[in-house]
Amino acid sequence: GPETMSVKACGIWFVIAMIALSGAEPLTEQKWMDRSLPPDQRAHLLLEQMTLFEKVSMVHGKTPHNYVGEVAEISRLGIPSLHLQDGPQGVGDSVTKVTAWPSALSVVASWDRGHIFAFGEAMSVEQRKKGTNVLLGPMVNILRQPFDGRSFESYGEDPYLSSQLVAQSIRGIQTQSMIANVKHFIDNTQEYDRMTVSANVDDRTQHEIYYPAFEAAVNAGVLSVMCAYNKVNDTYSCNNDHTLNVGLKQEMGFKGFVVSDWGATHSTYSSVMNGLDMEMPGSTFFGMPLISDVQEGIIPQSRLDDMVFRILYAMFSANIFDTQQTGNLNANARSPEHDELAIRLGQDSVVLLKNSNNLLPISKTAKIAIIGDDAHDAPISHGKGSGYVIEPFVITPLDAIRDISEKNGGTVSYANSTEIKKAVKIASESDIAIVFVGVTSGEGHDRTTLSLGEVSNNLIKQISIAQTKTIVVIHNPGPVLMPWKKTIQSILVAWLPGQGDGAAIAPIIFGDVNPGGKLPTTFPVSDTQIPTNTEIQYPGIKKETEYSEKLLVGYRWYDAKHIEPLFPFGHGLSYTTFEYTNIELMGDITQGMMVVLATIKNTGSVFGSEVAQLYLGYPPSAGEPPKVLRGFEKVHLNPSESATISFSIYSRDISIWENGWKVVNGKFNLFIGSSSRDLRLNTTFTY
């Protein structure tokens, strides 16, 4: 297989490299180490001194390696090695002594730009302690279909939401002399057949739905991009001139390097010429074959120089040359501050989906029945695959709830998912029952259903018959089905909260924390009530998937088809209520920008947060969905307190892609509300 090949190639390559290096002179003056020079100038100065072999050694992985990917150091020139490590929820790849954070989608559900920045920065701090200098995340493939095994790593179904948040993630990660790596470019929206499937996407859909989060990452200064396993319009992503050279490097102006997903390089000449800069994890195509192609003039020296320049530019920009590369994989990267932050991020991601008769929050003195494996025996707190992080501990929901309850004179009893008789008995004898159910997913496999499974659904049904005051708490990697929704008074979605699990949910159940999360993805009523409900759309026929829903991804489809989902995009209730008033426009969009103002007041009796969402409706001629998210602001208000919120709308926000961004002429609708289906204010403007 390719593994053994690359090891052999590496052996030969090492001998050749040693011979080559011996002919290179050690340098006395290293001008590129002058920190006062800009990164691109430093990269050029260094590149001028490099031999062919040194250059090639920088564009592929070295074996063996301790990190999931490594690029060899070049000590003659003072070039440090690159250490690439997963992932989007913390330090992965079987490393211990790290924080197991909530999943990325969990943090996204907070709709909180500051939280995402803190999340990125904290993960980066731990990676630095482990000696990493390329963090393999964030993962911003749009959640086109909810079965996606990697949904928990994603930033949801909306390009605007994911763009706004990924920019903060990149900035947070790159505060720590770290290269962030935004992935997987592009259209990697399913795990099923991911190595071979072709995502067939038209240019407008690509630019309006799938490119924006990557473009936002580029604009935020991301220094590396990972190309995907799948094909795009029948050409492999890591070998794709139209997406890599045209889309990413020319249109978006990306200056960093493109690295292949592990094993996603398929050739030497065409991968190099079509925009791939680094092969991972070995040197099958970018080792010896690249040396001979350059020597024989098949691949121009200038393109190899461009590949190396991009890598050096990223390293200088991230201060990797100027910072001691001291960390190691055995170091303890944990801290009490990070344990606390993990809990807070988990708390603020919880979404209150339903709360009839204000059943939540519950009294601390209540007699509570806690039911389900997910509450204690087998808590569901993380996703699987390269995004998995080994948890140092998990605070179970049962332990956290019991802790608060017992301090306040309440009582808590527990039954697991198989103890149905006991569960029904304790539920009927208690004031309130809380059923914990969940499902997880992982890289390499899509979920085959959005159902929580027969055992969980039956458990909920039995308990709700025994106890009318039943609360359901769900742990989930993405959308799930709730056939029992009508019979349950209160439903909380807690996503995959990592190590803090119970400590994130318990304070919400008792009302010490008011839930403020919103859905970053639509929850459908059934497995088939989704935009991609034909086989050719997903999972594809003969390894071809047609993105025939075009712009109608997520809520856009439900709106366009007038379909009522289980719970809409942007939905999330609170223990208080909010009143929206005074929509006002300032500035002139024909001059490039305008501001939309509104007032939000907390009209309830407790402190809480609200995410006000701005949706735009284009003139009919634009051929756009009924409305698209174009702004969101999170406010935190005491009872009777009000705040003025402002959204900025730019020319790009009212444009469509037609071989370039074109502003649409006509009358636009603006809506402001608490979810995509709970719109409180509206106005219009004309361009």
Wavefront OBJ file of the C-alpha trace (Angstrom):
o trace
v 0.000 0.000 0.000
v 0.959 3.696 -0.132
v 2.242 3.581 3.477
v 5.070 1.145 2.727
v 5.869 2.943 -0.500
v 6.282 6.282 1.197
v 8.513 4.800 3.900
v 10.837 3.325 1.240
v 10.780 6.572 -0.715
v 11.620 8.434 2.475
v 14.625 6.220 3.106
v 16.101 6.849 -0.354
v 15.081 10.491 -0.154
v 16.856 10.904 3.200
v 20.159 9.606 1.775
v 19.883 11.864 -1.270
v 18.954 14.812 0.887
v 21.978 14.274 3.120
v 24.317 14.214 0.114
v 22.625 17.337 -1.246
v 22.766 19.186 2.055
v 26.439 18.443 2.530
v 27.127 20.591 -0.542
v 25.260 23.558 0.885
v 27.267 26.156 2.776
v 26.337 27.151 6.335
v 25.418 30.835 6.279
v 26.901 33.419 8.543
v 24.354 36.188 8.093
v 20.672 35.293 8.187
v 18.976 38.460 6.931
v 15.542 36.813 7.050
v 15.816 36.747 10.855
v 15.423 40.549 10.910
v 12.064 40.961 12.644
v 11.613 44.505 11.372
v 11.061 43.186 7.813
v 7.578 42.164 6.614
v 6.856 38.393 6.322
v 6.863 38.292 2.517
v 10.271 40.008 2.314
v 11.717 37.629 4.909
v 10.308 34.653 3.000
v 11.938 35.856 -0.256
v 15.327 36.399 1.429
v 15.237 32.876 2.852
v 13.975 31.266 -0.346
v 16.982 32.686 -2.260
v 19.336 30.663 -0.036
v 17.560 27.306 -0.369
v 18.727 24.334 -2.449
v 16.294 22.318 -4.564
v 16.359 19.504 -1.998
v 15.706 21.867 0.880
v 12.762 23.369 -0.966
v 11.222 19.986 -1.729
v 11.684 18.835 1.876
v 9.272 21.610 2.920
v 6.331 20.623 0.707
v 5.607 17.159 2.133
v 5.338 15.270 5.387
v 8.241 13.433 6.978
v 8.047 9.888 8.326
v 8.177 8.689 11.002
v 6.357 11.459 12.849
v 5.055 12.021 16.390
v 2.490 14.652 15.438
v -0.260 13.702 13.004
v 1.786 15.577 10.407
v 5.356 16.928 10.426
v 7.591 18.873 8.057
v 11.319 18.424 8.686
v 13.394 21.269 10.074
v 16.299 22.687 8.047
v 18.868 23.525 10.704
v 21.383 24.989 8.198
v 18.942 27.848 7.591
v 17.327 27.920 11.008
v 13.967 26.743 9.652
v 11.996 25.095 12.475
v 9.978 21.946 11.859
v 6.222 22.181 11.396
v 4.047 20.145 13.742
v 0.480 19.694 12.483
v -2.117 18.409 14.958
v -5.895 17.913 15.150
v -8.416 19.371 15.704
v -11.509 21.596 15.915
v -12.448 20.738 19.552
v -9.032 20.582 21.169
v -5.815 18.554 20.935
v -6.675 15.215 19.320
v -4.820 12.205 17.921
v -4.777 10.219 21.208
v -2.955 12.941 23.163
v -3.752 13.210 26.899
v -3.558 15.994 29.529
v -5.697 18.343 27.451
v -9.098 19.990 27.821
v -11.973 18.215 26.068
v -13.918 21.264 24.895
v -17.530 21.345 23.734
v -17.802 20.529 20.027
v -17.429 23.432 17.605
v -21.132 23.307 16.661
v -21.969 23.588 20.380
v -20.021 26.838 20.692
v -21.528 28.067 17.415
v -24.992 27.595 18.992
v -24.128 30.422 21.406
v -24.076 32.810 18.392
v -21.431 34.628 20.428
v -18.467 36.088 18.555
v -16.492 36.620 21.767
v -17.006 33.011 22.838
v -15.714 31.691 19.527
v -12.625 33.905 19.802
v -11.967 32.651 23.369
v -12.554 29.052 22.235
v -10.017 29.385 19.389
v -7.461 31.117 21.583
v -7.748 28.583 24.427
v -7.386 25.610 22.068
v -4.343 27.290 20.554
v -2.754 27.864 23.980
v -2.986 24.103 24.651
v -1.646 23.192 21.216
v 1.369 25.471 21.838
v 2.079 23.682 25.122
v 2.020 20.435 23.148
v 4.534 21.787 20.617
v 2.061 22.184 17.762
v 2.423 25.094 15.334
v -0.284 24.206 12.789
v -3.726 23.654 14.354
v -5.903 21.556 12.018
v -9.130 23.515 12.384
v -11.632 25.118 12.175
v -13.920 22.956 10.021
v -16.440 25.113 8.167
v -18.120 22.879 5.605
v -21.755 23.993 5.403
v -24.192 21.545 6.984
v -25.935 20.859 3.678
v -27.546 17.652 4.945
v -28.070 16.788 8.613
v -26.804 13.169 8.480
v -23.214 14.392 8.021
v -20.974 12.440 10.414
v -18.874 15.543 11.038
v -21.801 17.881 11.741
v -20.565 18.423 15.315
v -17.322 19.964 13.995
v -19.146 22.323 11.625
v -20.380 25.913 11.941
v -23.958 25.106 10.924
v -26.066 25.510 7.800
v -25.793 29.246 7.113
v -22.944 30.953 5.238
v -23.315 34.289 7.061
v -23.342 32.790 10.558
v -20.370 30.541 9.792
v -18.459 33.427 8.147
v -18.924 35.772 11.089
v -17.893 33.141 13.621
v -15.033 31.497 11.744
v -13.330 34.894 11.410
v -13.240 35.091 15.221
v -11.998 31.517 15.521
v -9.079 32.221 13.157
v -8.153 35.409 15.026
v -8.268 33.560 18.357
v -6.163 30.623 17.159
v -3.549 32.839 15.500
v -2.890 34.945 18.648
v -0.553 32.141 19.830
v 2.151 31.993 17.112
v -0.043 29.309 15.569
v -1.028 28.662 11.960
v -4.777 27.996 11.773
v -5.950 25.571 9.092
v -9.439 26.094 7.722
v -10.907 22.921 6.222
v -12.070 21.060 4.071
v -11.948 23.017 0.815
v -14.524 22.468 -0.639
v -18.029 20.849 -0.650
v -17.034 18.105 1.815
v -20.641 17.812 3.006
v -20.865 14.047 3.505
v -18.716 11.243 4.882
v -20.450 8.599 2.757
v -18.124 7.841 -0.199
v -16.068 10.882 0.795
v -12.867 9.598 -0.848
v -14.446 9.256 -4.283
v -17.761 11.115 -4.490
v -18.094 14.147 -6.749
v -19.987 17.172 -5.460
v -21.491 18.740 -8.577
v -22.112 22.396 -7.802
v -22.888 25.369 -10.009
v -20.748 28.497 -9.722
v -23.388 30.736 -8.147
v -24.224 28.201 -5.432
v -20.525 27.677 -4.739
v -19.945 31.418 -4.266
v -23.089 32.170 -2.281
v -23.287 29.092 -0.022
v -20.015 27.132 0.201
v -17.204 29.657 -0.389
v -18.183 32.460 2.051
v -16.895 30.872 5.281
v -13.530 30.163 3.629
v -13.414 33.674 2.211
v -14.133 35.062 5.694
v -11.257 32.964 7.047
v -8.956 34.344 4.339
v -10.045 37.901 5.149
v -9.341 37.200 8.838
v -5.776 36.230 7.884
v -5.897 32.424 7.956
v -2.474 31.080 6.986
v -3.345 27.603 5.717
v -6.224 25.791 4.025
v -6.815 22.031 3.817
v -8.250 20.664 0.592
v -10.797 17.874 0.851
v -11.031 14.181 -0.068
v -14.028 14.526 -2.381
v -14.143 15.616 -6.008
v -15.774 18.866 -7.092
v -17.431 18.686 -10.509
v -15.521 15.443 -11.185
v -12.055 16.753 -10.287
v -10.376 15.949 -6.957
v -10.405 18.895 -4.532
v -6.618 18.738 -4.024
v -6.042 18.771 -7.748
v -8.612 21.355 -8.768
v -7.538 24.439 -10.702
v -10.979 26.044 -10.583
v -11.365 25.861 -6.799
v -7.733 26.196 -5.631
v -6.075 28.510 -8.158
v -9.106 30.486 -9.320
v -11.469 30.468 -6.340
v -9.111 30.461 -3.380
v -5.887 32.050 -4.565
v -7.070 34.485 -7.254
v -10.590 35.523 -6.238
v -10.146 35.377 -2.460
v -6.510 36.462 -2.544
v -5.278 33.694 -0.227
v -1.533 34.126 0.467
v -0.853 31.110 2.676
v -0.433 27.432 1.752
v -2.830 24.657 0.761
v -2.194 21.300 2.452
v -3.864 18.064 1.389
v -6.128 16.141 3.705
v -4.274 13.011 4.836
v -3.863 10.875 1.724
v -5.858 13.238 -0.526
v -2.941 13.887 -2.913
v -3.380 11.917 -6.155
v -0.588 13.091 -8.445
v 2.592 15.133 -8.728
v 2.379 17.344 -11.809
v -1.335 18.122 -11.863
v -1.648 18.595 -8.078
v 1.288 21.011 -8.095
v 0.060 22.940 -11.142
v -3.546 23.039 -9.943
v -2.707 24.682 -6.611
v -1.700 22.129 -3.952
v 1.302 23.358 -1.927
v 1.928 20.567 0.601
v 1.327 16.814 0.640
v 0.372 15.108 3.907
v 1.328 12.919 5.645
v 4.147 11.489 3.469
v 6.141 12.144 0.306
v 4.629 9.736 -2.231
v 4.030 12.463 -4.849
v 5.861 15.551 -3.506
v 9.169 13.822 -2.620
v 11.384 12.160 -5.257
v 8.847 12.503 -8.133
v 8.721 16.281 -7.561
v 12.521 16.563 -7.521
v 12.817 14.813 -10.874
v 9.909 16.785 -12.415
v 11.623 20.063 -11.475
v 15.046 18.836 -12.610
v 13.601 17.764 -15.951
v 11.776 21.067 -16.416
v 8.326 19.433 -16.353
v 7.342 21.529 -13.332
v 8.679 25.094 -13.444
v 11.073 26.112 -10.662
v 8.886 29.202 -10.171
v 5.927 27.067 -9.061
v 8.034 25.146 -6.543
v 9.315 28.511 -5.289
v 5.708 29.701 -4.937
v 4.811 26.595 -2.885
v 7.743 27.106 -0.527
v 7.198 30.874 -0.375
v 3.600 30.342 0.772
v 4.753 28.017 3.571
v 7.533 30.363 4.684
v 5.180 33.352 4.464
v 2.770 31.560 6.824
v 5.601 30.668 9.221
v 6.944 34.219 9.342
v 3.429 35.679 9.664
v 2.734 33.388 12.635
v 6.082 34.341 14.284
v 7.189 30.700 14.199
v 10.788 31.740 13.456
v 10.720 34.290 16.262
v 9.151 32.180 19.018
v 10.834 29.363 20.935
v 9.300 26.115 19.689
v 9.495 24.437 23.084
v 6.276 22.486 23.758
v 6.038 18.709 23.640
v 3.253 16.143 23.374
v 3.739 14.922 26.962
v 3.353 18.366 28.537
v 0.308 19.065 30.682
v -1.782 21.536 28.689
v -4.708 21.697 31.114
v -5.553 24.488 33.551
v -8.349 25.345 36.027
v -9.151 28.392 33.850
v -9.726 26.131 30.847
v -11.904 23.745 32.873
v -14.057 26.764 33.804
v -14.155 28.120 30.249
v -15.181 24.702 28.898
v -18.175 24.714 31.257
v -19.130 28.282 30.368
v -18.951 27.619 26.616
v -21.113 24.530 27.143
v -23.668 26.462 29.205
v -24.069 29.247 26.690
v -24.597 26.760 23.857
v -27.655 25.098 25.443
v -30.859 25.749 23.482
v -34.258 25.785 25.170
v -36.512 24.437 22.413
v -39.792 24.207 24.311
v -40.979 25.242 27.774
v -44.769 24.847 28.200
v -46.224 26.295 31.413
v -42.720 27.499 32.298
v -41.871 24.079 33.711
v -38.221 25.134 33.652
v -36.401 26.259 35.710
v -37.217 23.839 38.516
v -37.051 24.304 42.284
v -33.828 23.252 44.029
v -35.883 21.570 46.758
v -37.878 19.424 44.307
v -37.936 15.634 44.333
v -36.325 14.779 40.996
v -36.130 11.557 38.990
v -33.131 11.471 36.625
v -33.470 8.847 33.914
v -31.275 7.495 31.112
v -27.758 6.154 30.518
v -26.808 9.542 29.089
v -27.290 11.086 32.546
v -24.613 8.986 34.205
v -23.774 5.422 33.114
v -22.733 6.361 29.578
v -22.763 10.128 29.056
v -22.685 11.256 25.420
v -20.319 14.198 25.400
v -18.155 14.059 22.269
v -17.962 13.168 18.592
v -15.609 10.643 16.985
v -12.800 10.710 14.424
v -9.952 13.219 14.070
v -12.121 15.688 16.019
v -12.207 13.413 19.093
v -10.381 14.583 22.212
v -9.594 12.265 25.150
v -11.518 13.558 28.152
v -9.534 13.882 31.404
v -12.868 13.473 33.221
v -16.580 13.957 32.540
v -18.894 15.652 35.028
v -22.079 13.636 34.553
v -25.488 15.343 34.567
v -26.578 13.166 37.512
v -23.580 14.199 39.629
v -23.983 17.905 38.820
v -27.755 17.935 39.455
v -27.401 15.905 42.651
v -24.694 18.270 43.872
v -26.963 21.348 43.596
v -30.092 19.527 44.781
v -28.600 17.995 47.931
v -27.078 21.322 49.032
v -30.605 22.764 48.944
v -32.533 19.933 50.596
v -33.868 18.363 47.402
v -33.727 14.675 46.532
v -32.546 12.949 43.377
v -33.098 9.340 42.304
v -31.679 7.660 39.189
v -32.565 4.846 36.800
v -30.675 3.939 33.624
v -32.190 3.262 30.202
v -32.688 -0.465 30.726
v -34.358 -0.196 34.151
v -37.767 0.701 32.711
v -39.834 -0.481 35.700
v -37.628 1.399 38.162
v -37.610 4.469 35.889
v -41.419 4.558 35.669
v -41.710 4.060 39.447
v -39.301 6.863 40.454
v -40.802 9.184 37.819
v -44.330 8.728 39.189
v -43.142 9.200 42.787
v -41.188 12.407 42.051
v -42.264 16.019 41.464
v -40.497 16.064 38.140
v -38.702 13.679 35.752
v -35.700 14.573 33.597
v -34.870 12.125 30.817
v -31.386 12.325 29.292
v -31.046 10.848 25.804
v -28.532 11.316 23.052
v -26.702 10.174 19.983
v -23.263 10.905 18.599
v -21.530 10.632 15.216
v -18.053 10.730 13.769
v -15.738 11.105 10.846
v -15.855 8.415 8.155
v -19.549 7.570 8.494
v -22.756 9.542 8.160
v -25.686 8.853 10.456
v -28.258 6.651 8.704
v -31.154 8.281 10.570
v -31.731 11.397 12.670
v -33.694 9.275 15.154
v -32.536 9.007 18.755
v -33.389 5.307 18.493
v -36.233 3.118 19.659
v -34.864 2.623 23.187
v -34.671 6.383 23.850
v -38.002 7.215 22.221
v -39.764 4.434 24.121
v -38.150 5.551 27.385
v -39.421 9.108 26.878
v -42.902 7.816 26.040
v -43.096 5.606 29.153
v -41.845 8.334 31.483
v -44.179 10.985 30.061
v -47.146 8.680 30.769
v -45.974 8.199 34.374
v -45.124 11.866 34.978
v -46.748 14.817 33.182
v -43.928 17.102 34.343
v -41.211 15.589 32.178
v -38.193 17.424 30.793
v -36.087 15.921 27.999
v -32.402 16.860 27.661
v -30.715 15.814 24.418
v -27.030 15.385 23.589
v -26.566 15.525 19.843
v -24.063 16.138 17.042
v -26.699 17.917 14.914
v -30.449 17.700 14.215
v -32.460 14.859 15.801
v -36.088 13.739 15.491
v -38.630 14.119 18.319
v -41.789 12.083 17.618
v -42.840 12.751 21.252
v -42.504 16.551 21.040
v -46.220 17.287 21.668
v -46.373 15.271 24.910
v -43.246 16.743 26.532
v -43.441 20.113 28.287
v -39.769 21.139 28.192
v -36.969 20.221 25.786
v -33.312 21.275 26.040
v -30.623 20.611 23.446
v -27.145 20.392 24.987
v -25.136 19.284 21.894
v -21.815 17.539 22.669
v -20.502 19.522 25.655
v -17.176 17.757 26.318
v -15.771 17.246 29.815
v -18.015 19.844 31.502
v -21.218 18.054 30.430
v -23.352 18.034 33.614
v -21.847 21.249 34.965
v -23.042 23.022 31.811
v -26.640 21.758 32.052
v -27.413 21.641 35.803
v -27.337 25.428 36.455
v -29.750 25.889 33.523
v -32.194 23.301 34.891
v -32.283 25.118 38.251
v -32.335 28.636 36.783
v -28.924 29.848 37.990
v -28.140 30.348 34.309
v -30.718 31.438 31.728
v -30.359 29.535 28.428
v -29.353 31.789 25.529
v -28.398 29.432 22.701
v -30.036 29.428 19.258
v -30.178 26.673 16.644
v -27.432 27.022 13.991
v -29.265 24.420 11.930
v -32.899 23.546 11.181
v -34.372 20.484 12.932
v -36.625 18.552 10.505
v -39.755 16.582 11.459
v -38.537 13.422 9.694
v -35.530 11.930 7.887
v -37.075 12.940 4.553
v -38.199 16.487 5.420
v -34.867 17.898 4.225
v -33.593 19.824 1.182
v -31.504 16.848 -0.026
v -34.343 14.306 -0.088
v -33.560 12.602 -3.419
v -30.876 9.954 -3.902
v -29.002 11.958 -6.541
v -28.687 14.864 -4.058
v -27.585 12.573 -1.219
v -25.853 10.161 -0.908
v -25.426 10.248 -4.696
v -25.759 7.798 -7.579
v -22.618 6.110 -8.915
v -20.516 8.462 -6.768
v -22.042 11.642 -8.200
v -24.057 14.042 -6.020
v -26.005 16.872 -7.629
v -26.373 20.035 -5.557
v -29.677 20.598 -7.379
v -31.226 22.346 -4.356
v -28.765 25.122 -5.272
v -29.280 28.076 -2.870
v -32.042 26.305 -0.948
v -29.828 24.957 1.835
v -31.202 24.703 5.373
v -33.890 27.201 6.358
v -33.875 28.700 2.859
v -35.518 25.478 1.582
v -38.156 25.301 4.353
v -39.031 28.956 3.688
v -39.179 28.590 -0.102
v -41.330 25.445 0.108
v -43.550 26.778 2.940
v -42.692 23.758 5.082
v -42.955 23.810 8.876
v -39.856 22.141 10.398
v -39.724 20.575 13.860
v -37.758 23.624 15.083
v -36.555 26.467 12.831
v -33.066 27.870 12.314
v -32.249 30.582 14.866
v -34.830 29.283 17.378
v -34.097 29.330 21.106
v -36.262 30.356 24.052
v -35.378 32.021 27.343
v -36.668 32.164 30.932
v -37.481 35.797 30.227
v -39.199 37.624 27.345
v -37.974 40.268 24.921
v -39.790 43.064 23.137
v -38.555 44.441 19.803
v -39.340 48.051 18.787
v -38.145 51.017 16.719
v -36.607 49.673 13.509
v -34.695 52.475 11.821
v -32.350 52.829 8.839
v -29.343 55.154 8.760
v -26.915 55.904 5.955
v -27.287 55.210 2.257
v -26.665 51.738 0.854
v -25.976 53.261 -2.581
v -22.866 54.738 -0.929
v -21.752 51.235 0.079
v -23.151 50.831 3.586
v -26.117 51.402 5.830
v -26.958 50.734 9.448
v -30.152 49.131 10.737
v -31.117 50.029 14.317
v -33.648 48.461 16.679
v -34.451 48.451 20.386
v -34.726 45.302 22.488
v -36.193 45.280 25.981
v -36.170 42.522 28.596
v -39.874 42.463 29.530
v -39.610 39.495 31.894
v -38.461 39.068 35.474
v -34.933 37.598 35.153
v -31.611 38.517 33.553
v -31.169 36.957 30.117
v -29.567 37.155 26.704
v -31.181 37.391 23.288
v -29.734 36.936 19.822
v -31.491 39.406 17.539
v -31.328 38.222 13.935
v -31.550 40.340 10.797
v -32.884 38.699 7.620
v -32.895 40.211 4.156
v -35.422 39.539 1.409
v -34.200 40.322 -2.124
v -36.374 41.664 -4.966
v -37.998 38.731 -6.853
v -35.774 39.314 -9.911
v -32.702 38.226 -7.918
v -33.774 34.580 -7.795
v -32.833 34.341 -4.116
v -34.551 32.403 -1.290
v -37.367 34.268 0.577
v -34.928 35.525 3.202
v -31.264 35.179 4.167
v -29.427 35.948 7.409
v -27.434 39.168 7.138
v -26.833 40.131 10.761
v -27.039 38.988 14.377
v -26.291 40.686 17.677
v -26.305 39.122 21.143
v -27.488 41.341 23.999
v -27.495 40.656 27.755
v -30.235 42.505 29.640
v -31.529 42.836 33.192
v -35.328 42.935 33.746
v -36.844 46.163 32.278
v -33.480 47.056 30.712
v -33.360 47.877 27.023
v -30.582 48.248 24.468
v -30.211 49.635 20.977
v -28.695 47.139 18.593
v -27.166 47.963 15.245
v -26.497 45.870 12.147
v -24.268 47.018 9.290
v -25.346 46.162 5.751
v -22.761 46.440 2.961
v -23.073 46.357 -0.838
v -21.851 42.756 -0.816
v -24.801 41.819 1.460
v -27.281 42.824 -1.260
v -25.319 41.266 -4.129
v -25.614 37.987 -6.012
v -22.932 36.037 -7.897
v -23.043 36.320 -11.698
v -19.428 35.778 -12.811
v -18.625 38.322 -10.127
v -20.571 40.065 -7.352
v -23.414 42.209 -8.740
v -25.585 44.474 -6.605
v -29.296 43.810 -7.199
v -31.603 46.702 -8.046
v -35.094 46.934 -6.569
v -36.996 46.836 -3.310
v -35.535 44.819 -0.412
v -37.326 43.619 2.711
v -35.624 43.677 6.108
v -36.819 41.575 9.044
v -35.545 41.523 12.618
v -36.573 38.783 15.015
v -35.843 36.089 17.561
v -35.582 33.260 14.990
v -35.978 32.726 11.246
v -39.691 32.046 11.916
v -40.278 34.577 14.714
v -39.877 37.928 12.995
v -40.890 40.949 15.080
v -39.971 43.997 12.991
v -39.798 44.731 9.291
v -39.098 47.565 6.892
v -38.011 48.034 3.279
v -35.389 49.931 1.309
v -34.695 50.366 -2.391
v -31.438 50.212 -4.281
l 1 2 3 4 5 6 7 8 9 10 11 12 13 14 15 16 17 18 19 20 21 22 23 24 25 26 27 28 29 30 31 32 33 34 35 36 37 38 39 40 41 42 43 44 45 46 47 48 49 50 51 52 53 54 55 56 57 58 59 60 61 62 63 64 65 66 67 68 69 70 71 72 73 74 75 76 77 78 79 80 81 82 83 84 85 86 87 88 89 90 91 92 93 94 95 96 97 98 99 100 101 102 103 104 105 106 107 108 109 110 111 112 113 114 115 116 117 118 119 120 121 122 123 124 125 126 127 128 129 130 131 132 133 134 135 136 137 138 139 140 141 142 143 144 145 146 147 148 149 150 151 152 153 154 155 156 157 158 159 160 161 162 163 164 165 166 167 168 169 170 171 172 173 174 175 176 177 178 179 180 181 182 183 184 185 186 187 188 189 190 191 192 193 194 195 196 197 198 199 200 201 202 203 204 205 206 207 208 209 210 211 212 213 214 215 216 217 218 219 220 221 222 223 224 225 226 227 228 229 230 231 232 233 234 235 236 237 238 239 240 241 242 243 244 245 246 247 248 249 250 251 252 253 254 255 256 257 258 259 260 261 262 263 264 265 266 267 268 269 270 271 272 273 274 275 276 277 278 279 280 281 282 283 284 285 286 287 288 289 290 291 292 293 294 295 296 297 298 299 300 301 302 303 304 305 306 307 308 309 310 311 312 313 314 315 316 317 318 319 320 321 322 323 324 325 326 327 328 329 330 331 332 333 334 335 336 337 338 339 340 341 342 343 344 345 346 347 348 349 350 351 352 353 354 355 356 357 358 359 360 361 362 363 364 365 366 367 368 369 370 371 372 373 374 375 376 377 378 379 380 381 382 383 384 385 386 387 388 389 390 391 392 393 394 395 396 397 398 399 400 401 402 403 404 405 406 407 408 409 410 411 412 413 414 415 416 417 418 419 420 421 422 423 424 425 426 427 428 429 430 431 432 433 434 435 436 437 438 439 440 441 442 443 444 445 446 447 448 449 450 451 452 453 454 455 456 457 458 459 460 461 462 463 464 465 466 467 468 469 470 471 472 473 474 475 476 477 478 479 480 481 482 483 484 485 486 487 488 489 490 491 492 493 494 495 496 497 498 499 500 501 502 503 504 505 506 507 508 509 510 511 512 513 514 515 516 517 518 519 520 521 522 523 524 525 526 527 528 529 530 531 532 533 534 535 536 537 538 539 540 541 542 543 544 545 546 547 548 549 550 551 552 553 554 555 556 557 558 559 560 561 562 563 564 565 566 567 568 569 570 571 572 573 574 575 576 577 578 579 580 581 582 583 584 585 586 587 588 589 590 591 592 593 594 595 596 597 598 599 600 601 602 603 604 605 606 607 608 609 610 611 612 613 614 615 616 617 618 619 620 621 622 623 624 625 626 627 628 629 630 631 632 633 634 635 636 637 638 639 640 641 642 643 644 645 646 647 648 649 650 651 652 653 654 655 656 657 658 659 660 661 662 663 664 665 666 667 668 669 670 671 672 673 674 675 676 677 678 679 680 681 682 683 684 685 686 687
